[in-house]
């Protein structure tokens, strides 16, 4: 799905508060947490202050999510305020974690003394160059947190969209409708042009047509005794057309048609022999007139296609002029492909008509390239901890000692250094991104209109999050090992 203005605004706000604010606070905290002398332990006060800032961020996000918990309608200013509170809380959460990479490196140096030499040297090298290392890890942490949070939000919103999705036609149907705002039917000229374009693209394929009265303010409705239309019905009031429309609605190409008989299309077991039409003789009438017409029953397995079908002749006999509301290709006669729909779009004037093919719910994928770019950024930041000949000179000399196996040992050293940096970043990023995404979902999905359905439980993509935490360090380690030969040669010179 292409980006729209709402997505651009969301990303801009997300970057400004979830990346811009933490970039200032987290990087500054990382700089302060790395003492100039690598033998000197970092100040535990920075860790405590950072955790308090993160706790404040979590409380702020929790407040925003709690305010947005109701399924009642919220005003635009209310919704934006709750979203802003939660975004700022997410920024504080990430900013407060800026001092933890330095602390994690100290812990690693303390508890890896019994590991083989390449692993010990990798940890010591990261600690020795802690000032540069913690900046790289912090940037990787922020990129990972952004990717994880965006993934959680996108999956959660997809869950809501899937639950709220309502088909607009039978599966596989092509609908061509007016594209002009507030226009519900085609003019006679536009209808002829659109029909000709469809016939050129689908020669020989019958075209069904639903119709509406040209005077939208002249009331017309149909009612059958003991028949209630479901709320999700596509044609909730009635459907007006000819035999092609009737057979499209029922899904039965042999459905009997009589231009003087209405048809109640239902999935329930009811008996109906007449339909009552309520209509106005003139537009300015203050009262409606009723007329009873003969009716039959047609069964449908899809409750969304339940309606009362009124032949065009009956409505015209009441004095109404009809105009095409939509042109339909029945999927029982032809299944429209994506390529055919694109060619038809090229034939039609966007200002006159728009096409729609009912293919069921299609999840949005606009967020996938953004997440991929963020994870690649995190990977690149983790790999920068091993750039430069000065980073490899001393370890290379130690690993070239007799009996140490310099080639393989040096690869293990580079792999473990890159993998450890990526592991610290991804773990902290997941710790920040998971609650940020889960709590941001509430203000992002608040109802802003009266007819929005209640929210369903959010789905959290735990397998994807675990995969990021597990795969990114392994990938960083593999790349670090592959680049080890070139770095070793540089160190030798």
C-alpha positions in Angstrom: 0.0 0.0 0.0 1.4 3.4 -0.9 2.2 5.9 1.8 -0.5 8.5 2.6 -0.5 11.7 4.5 -1.5 10.0 7.7 1.5 7.6 7.5 3.9 10.5 6.7 2.6 12.4 9.7 2.9 9.3 11.9 6.5 8.7 10.9 7.5 12.3 11.3 6.1 12.4 14.8 7.6 9.0 15.6 11.1 10.1 14.4 10.9 13.5 16.1 9.9 12.2 19.6 11.0 8.6 19.5 14.4 9.1 17.8 15.2 12.8 18.1 14.7 13.2 21.8 16.4 9.9 22.7 19.3 10.8 20.3 20.1 13.8 22.5 19.6 12.2 25.9 20.8 8.7 25.2 24.0 9.6 23.4 24.9 12.2 26.1 24.3 9.6 28.8 26.4 7.1 26.9 29.3 9.7 26.7 29.1 10.4 30.4 29.0 6.7 31.3 32.3 5.9 29.6 35.2 7.1 31.8 38.4 8.4 30.1 40.4 5.7 31.7 39.1 2.3 30.7 40.4 0.8 34.0 38.2 3.1 35.9 34.6 1.8 36.7 31.7 3.8 35.5 29.6 5.8 37.9 26.6 3.8 39.2 24.8 7.0 39.8 24.3 7.4 36.0 22.8 3.9 35.8 20.3 4.7 38.6 19.4 8.1 37.1 19.0 6.5 33.7 16.7 3.8 35.1 14.6 6.5 36.8 14.2 8.4 33.6 13.2 5.2 31.8 10.7 4.4 34.6 9.3 7.9 34.2 8.9 7.2 30.5 7.1 3.9 31.2 4.7 5.7 33.6 4.1 8.4 31.0 3.3 5.8 28.3 1.1 3.9 30.8 -0.8 7.1 31.5 -1.4 7.7 27.8 -2.5 4.1 27.2 -4.8 4.1 30.3 -6.5 7.3 29.1 -7.1 5.7 25.7 -8.4 2.4 27.0 -12.1 3.2 26.4 -13.8 2.2 23.2 -16.0 5.3 23.2 -15.4 8.1 20.8 -12.6 10.6 21.5 -12.2 14.1 20.1 -9.3 14.9 17.8 -7.5 17.1 20.4 -8.0 14.4 23.1 -6.6 11.7 20.8 -3.6 13.8 19.8 -2.9 14.7 23.5 -2.9 11.1 24.6 -0.7 10.2 21.6 1.8 12.9 22.4 2.1 11.9 26.1 2.8 8.3 25.0 5.3 9.3 22.4 7.2 11.5 24.9 7.2 8.6 27.4 8.7 6.3 24.7 11.4 8.8 24.1 12.2 9.0 27.8 12.3 5.2 28.1 14.9 5.0 25.3 16.9 8.0 26.6 17.2 6.5 30.1 18.8 3.4 28.7 21.7 5.3 27.3 24.0 4.6 30.3 23.4 0.8 30.2 25.7 -0.2 27.4 28.8 0.9 29.3 27.5 -1.0 32.4 26.8 -4.2 30.4 30.4 -4.0 29.0 31.8 -3.8 32.5 29.7 -6.9 33.5 30.9 -8.8 30.4 34.5 -8.0 31.2 34.0 -9.3 34.8 32.3 -12.6 33.9 34.2 -13.7 30.8 37.6 -14.3 32.4 37.3 -18.0 32.0 36.4 -17.9 28.3 38.9 -18.7 25.5 41.5 -16.0 24.6 39.7 -14.6 21.5 36.5 -14.0 23.5 38.3 -12.4 26.4 40.2 -10.1 24.0 37.0 -9.1 22.3 35.4 -8.0 25.5 38.5 -6.2 26.7 38.9 -4.5 23.4 35.3 -3.2 23.6 35.9 -2.0 27.2 39.3 -0.4 26.3 37.6 1.7 23.6 34.5 2.2 25.6 34.0 5.8 24.6 33.5 4.9 21.0 31.9 1.5 21.6 29.0 2.7 23.8 28.0 5.4 21.2 27.8 2.7 18.5 25.9 0.4 20.8 23.5 3.2 21.8 22.8 4.1 18.2 22.2 0.4 17.4 19.9 0.1 20.4 17.8 3.1 19.3 17.5 1.7 15.8 16.5 -1.7 17.1 14.0 -0.1 19.6 12.4 1.8 16.7 12.2 -1.3 14.5 10.7 -3.4 17.3 8.2 -0.8 18.3 7.1 -0.1 14.8 6.7 -3.9 14.2 4.5 -4.2 17.3 2.4 -1.2 16.3 2.0 -2.4 12.7 1.0 -6.0 13.7 -1.4 -4.6 16.3 -3.1 -2.2 13.9 -3.3 -5.1 11.3 -5.2 -7.1 13.9 -7.7 -4.3 14.4 -8.1 -3.7 10.7 -8.7 -7.4 10.0 -11.3 -7.6 12.7 -13.0 -4.4 11.4 -12.8 -5.4 7.7 -16.1 -5.7 5.9 -16.2 -6.9 2.3 -17.8 -4.7 -0.2 -18.8 -7.4 -2.7 -18.7 -11.1 -3.4 -15.2 -12.5 -3.4 -13.5 -11.8 -6.8 -16.1 -9.2 -7.9 -15.0 -6.2 -9.9 -16.9 -3.0 -8.9 -16.6 0.3 -10.8 -18.1 3.2 -8.9 -18.1 7.0 -9.2 -14.9 8.6 -7.8 -16.3 12.1 -7.3 -16.8 13.0 -3.6 -20.5 12.9 -2.5 -21.5 11.4 -5.9 -23.3 8.0 -5.6 -24.3 7.4 -9.2 -23.0 8.0 -12.8 -24.5 10.5 -15.2 -25.8 9.0 -18.4 -22.7 10.2 -20.3 -20.2 8.9 -17.8 -22.0 5.6 -17.5 -21.7 5.1 -21.2 -18.0 5.9 -21.2 -17.3 3.7 -18.3 -19.3 0.8 -19.7 -17.5 1.1 -23.1 -14.1 1.0 -21.3 -15.1 -2.2 -19.4 -16.3 -3.8 -22.6 -13.0 -3.1 -24.3 -11.1 -4.7 -21.5 -13.4 -7.6 -21.0 -15.0 -8.3 -24.4 -18.0 -10.6 -24.3 -18.2 -10.6 -20.4 -21.7 -9.6 -19.2 -21.8 -6.5 -17.0 -24.2 -6.3 -14.1 -25.5 -2.9 -13.0 -27.0 -1.6 -9.8 -29.0 1.5 -9.9 -30.2 4.4 -7.7 -32.9 7.1 -8.1 -31.4 10.2 -9.7 -33.2 12.3 -7.0 -31.3 11.4 -3.8 -33.8 13.4 -1.6 -36.8 11.5 -2.8 -37.3 8.7 -0.3 -37.5 5.1 -1.4 -37.3 2.0 0.7 -38.3 -1.7 0.7 -39.4 -3.8 3.6 -40.4 -7.5 3.9 -42.3 -8.9 6.9 -40.1 -11.0 9.3 -36.9 -10.1 7.4 -34.1 -8.2 9.1 -31.0 -7.2 7.2 -27.7 -7.9 9.0 -25.6 -4.8 9.8 -22.8 -6.0 7.6 -25.0 -6.3 4.5 -23.5 -4.7 1.4 -26.9 -3.5 0.1 -28.6 -2.7 3.4 -31.7 -0.9 2.0 -32.4 -2.5 -1.3 -30.7 -3.4 -4.6 -32.2 -2.1 -7.9 -31.3 -3.6 -11.2 -32.0 -6.3 -13.8 -31.6 -10.1 -14.0 -27.8 -9.8 -14.2 -27.7 -8.0 -10.8 -30.1 -10.6 -9.3 -27.9 -13.5 -10.4 -24.8 -11.7 -9.1 -26.4 -11.2 -5.7 -27.6 -14.8 -5.4 -24.5 -16.4 -7.0 -26.9 -18.5 -9.1 -26.9 -18.0 -12.8 -30.1 -19.9 -13.1 -32.1 -17.8 -10.6 -35.6 -17.0 -12.0 -36.3 -13.4 -12.9 -39.6 -11.5 -13.4 -39.5 -7.8 -13.9 -42.7 -7.4 -11.9 -41.6 -9.5 -8.9 -39.2 -8.5 -6.1 -36.9 -11.0 -4.6 -35.9 -11.3 -0.9 -32.4 -12.6 -0.8 -31.7 -14.2 2.6 -29.8 -16.9 4.4 -32.6 -17.5 7.0 -35.6 -19.8 6.7 -38.5 -17.4 6.2 -41.5 -17.3 4.0 -42.2 -14.1 2.1 -44.8 -13.5 -0.7 -44.8 -9.7 -0.8 -42.6 -6.6 -0.3 -43.8 -3.2 0.9 -42.4 -0.2 -0.9 -42.4 3.1 0.8 -41.9 6.1 -1.6 -42.6 9.7 -2.3 -44.7 10.7 -5.3 -43.0 14.2 -5.3 -39.7 15.4 -3.7 -41.4 17.8 -1.4 -44.0 15.4 -0.1 -44.2 15.4 3.7 -45.7 11.9 3.8 -44.7 8.7 2.0 -46.9 6.4 0.0 -46.8 2.6 0.3 -47.3 -0.1 -2.4 -47.2 -3.9 -2.0 -45.6 -5.9 -4.8 -45.3 -9.6 -5.3 -42.1 -11.2 -4.0 -40.2 -14.4 -4.0 -37.4 -15.9 -2.0 -33.7 -16.6 -3.1 -31.2 -18.2 -0.8 -27.6 -17.1 -0.3 -24.9 -18.6 1.9 -23.3 -15.2 2.5 -25.2 -13.0 5.0 -23.4 -9.9 3.6 -25.3 -10.3 0.3 -28.7 -10.4 2.0 -31.0 -7.7 0.6 -34.3 -7.0 -1.1 -33.9 -7.0 -4.9 -36.3 -4.6 -6.8 -36.4 -4.9 -10.6 -35.8 -1.6 -12.3 -39.2 -1.6 -14.0 -41.1 -1.6 -10.7 -39.2 1.5 -9.5 -39.5 3.3 -12.8 -43.3 2.6 -12.7 -43.4 4.6 -9.4 -42.1 7.7 -11.3 -38.4 7.5 -10.4 -35.6 8.1 -12.9 -32.7 5.7 -12.3 -29.0 6.1 -12.8 -26.2 3.5 -12.6 -24.6 3.4 -9.2 -22.0 0.7 -9.9 -21.0 -1.6 -12.8 -20.1 -5.2 -11.8 -18.2 -8.1 -13.3 -19.6 -11.2 -11.7 -16.8 -13.5 -10.5 -18.9 -16.5 -11.6 -18.4 -15.3 -15.2 -14.9 -13.9 -15.0 -12.2 -13.6 -12.3 -10.4 -10.2 -12.7 -6.7 -10.3 -12.3 -4.5 -7.6 -10.9 -3.1 -6.9 -14.3 -6.6 -6.6 -15.8 -7.6 -4.2 -13.1 -4.5 -2.0 -13.7 -5.3 -1.9 -17.4 -8.9 -0.9 -16.7 -7.6 1.8 -14.4 -5.5 3.2 -17.2 -8.6 3.3 -19.5 -10.8 5.1 -17.0 -10.6 8.8 -16.0 -9.7 9.0 -12.3 -12.0 11.9 -11.9 -15.0 9.9 -13.1 -14.6 6.3 -11.9 -12.6 4.1 -9.6 -12.3 0.3 -9.6 -12.3 -2.2 -6.7 -11.8 -5.9 -6.7 -12.9 -7.8 -3.6 -9.9 -9.9 -2.7 -10.6 -10.1 1.1 -8.5 -8.4 3.7 -5.0 -7.4 2.6 -2.6 -6.4 5.3 -0.7 -3.2 4.8 3.1 -3.6 4.2 4.2 0.0 4.2 6.1 -0.5 7.4 8.3 -3.4 6.3 10.9 -1.3 4.4 11.1 1.1 7.3 11.8 -1.8 9.8 14.4 -3.3 7.4 16.2 0.0 7.1 16.2 0.4 10.9 17.6 -3.1 11.4 20.3 -2.5 8.8 21.2 0.7 10.6 21.5 -1.2 13.9 23.7 -3.8 12.2 26.0 -1.2 10.7 26.3 0.6 14.0 27.3 -2.7 15.8 29.9 -3.4 13.1 31.6 0.0 13.5 32.9 -1.2 16.9 35.6 -3.1 15.0 36.6 -0.5 12.3 40.1 0.9 12.1 43.5 -0.7 12.4 44.0 0.6 15.9 41.1 -1.6 17.0 42.9 -4.7 15.8 46.6 -4.2 16.2 47.1 -5.4 19.8 44.7 -8.4 19.6 46.3 -9.4 16.3 49.7 -9.4 17.9 48.5 -11.5 20.9 46.7 -14.0 18.6 49.8 -14.4 16.4 51.7 -15.9 19.3 52.9 -19.5 18.8 50.1 -22.0 19.4 47.3 -19.6 19.1 46.3 -20.3 15.5 46.2 -16.7 14.3 43.8 -17.1 11.3 41.0 -18.9 13.0 41.5 -17.2 16.4 41.5 -13.7 14.9 38.2 -14.5 13.1 36.7 -15.7 16.4 37.9 -12.5 18.0 36.3 -10.3 15.4 33.1 -12.3 15.3 32.6 -12.2 19.1 33.4 -8.5 19.2 30.7 -7.6 16.6 28.3 -10.2 18.0 28.6 -8.9 21.6 28.1 -5.3 20.5 25.0 -6.3 18.5 23.7 -8.5 21.4 23.8 -5.6 23.9 22.1 -3.3 21.4 19.3 -5.7 20.4 18.5 -6.8 23.9 18.2 -3.2 25.1 16.4 -2.2 22.0 13.8 -5.0 22.5 13.4 -4.1 26.1 12.6 -0.5 25.1 10.7 -1.3 21.8 8.3 -3.9 23.2 6.6 -1.8 25.9 6.8 1.3 23.7 4.9 -0.4 20.8 2.4 -2.2 23.1 1.5 1.0 24.9 1.5 3.3 21.9 -1.1 1.0 20.3 -3.8 2.3 22.6 -3.7 6.0 21.6 -3.0 5.1 18.0 -6.3 3.0 17.8 -8.7 5.2 19.7 -12.1 5.6 18.1 -12.5 9.0 16.5 -15.9 8.4 14.9 -19.2 7.1 16.2 -19.5 4.1 14.0 -16.1 2.5 14.7 -16.4 -1.0 16.2 -14.8 -1.9 19.6 -11.2 -2.9 19.6 -10.2 -6.6 19.7 -7.2 -7.9 21.7 -3.9 -6.9 20.2 -1.5 -9.5 18.8 2.2 -9.1 19.8 4.7 -10.5 17.3 6.8 -12.4 19.8 8.4 -14.7 17.3 9.6 -11.8 15.2 11.0 -10.0 18.2 12.8 -13.1 19.4 14.2 -13.6 15.9 15.6 -10.0 15.8 17.3 -10.5 19.2 18.7 -13.8 18.1 19.5 -13.3 14.4 21.0 -9.8 14.4 23.9 -10.6 16.8 24.6 -13.8 14.8 24.6 -11.9 11.6 26.9 -9.3 13.0 29.2 -12.0 14.2 29.3 -13.7 10.8 30.0 -10.4 9.0 32.7 -9.6 11.6 34.3 -12.9 10.9 34.2 -12.5 7.1 35.9 -9.1 7.4 38.5 -10.4 9.8 41.1 -11.3 7.1 41.2 -7.8 5.6 41.5 -6.2 9.1 44.2 -8.6 10.1 46.3 -7.6 7.1 45.8 -4.0 7.9 46.9 -4.6 11.5 50.1 -6.4 10.3 51.1 -3.5 8.2 
